[in-house]
Amino acid sequence: MSIVPRLLTGRQAKLLDLRAEADYGISTVVLMENAGRQVAREAMRLYRGKKKIIIFCGKGNNGGDGFVAARHLLAQGIRPDLYLAGIIPEAGKEARVNLDIWLNLKQPVVEVSEATLRRIPIARYGLIIDALLGVGLTGPVRGITAGIIERINTATARVLSVDIPSGLDATTGKILGQCVKADSTVTFVAKKRGMAVGSGPSVCGTIVVADIGVPF
């Protein structure tokens, strides 16, 4: 059993996920479930109950964490509004598992397009959960995701990012075109190096390191 560094690069974080499955048989779906539960727990701590919660999800594993968080919030009697940066058929394999569970619960998902982006009633919400992009991001944020980030950053609501603010390079702390400015970030296993260097300290807010059940 190895010791996790105090600060992980983006590559190290991805390798830990791969090792969890290869060495211990802990699937990505299990990790996603544990991560999403931790996000929901932090959201409940931040939630003031006066306005609704909105969750913006990407199509990859970071979005999958958001789908899980939405379900756990629902189990606590809070029905968040779920927005997907793209269309449902484009959701990745593990993320789609949790998106389908949400749909099986007869809960709606809004597919965000250029046409609908400006109609999102962002002022209605008291808490925004950013589950758009994770530690695997290496290139500039573009398209609909960049547009959503712009909307998030104009809101007065509190913002909670999942693992890392979307648009922040997990290794260098560089902003990759557009970046969410979070009030809090729930990160998993250990802090990411990009949170401590470059623009990281100015966009992460309060950082909560959460356990997702991997005994590294």
Secondary structure, DSSP 8 states (H G I E B T S, - for coil): -----SEE-HHHHHHHHHHHHHHH---HHHHHHHHHHHHHHHHHHH--SSSEEEEEE-SSHHHHHHHHHHHHHHHTT---EEEESS-GGGS-HHHHHHHHHHHHTT---EE--HHHHTT--GGGEEEEEEES--TT--S---HHHHHHHHHHHH--SEEEEESS-TTB-TTT--B-S-----SEEEEESSEEGGGTSTTHHHHS-EEEEE--S---
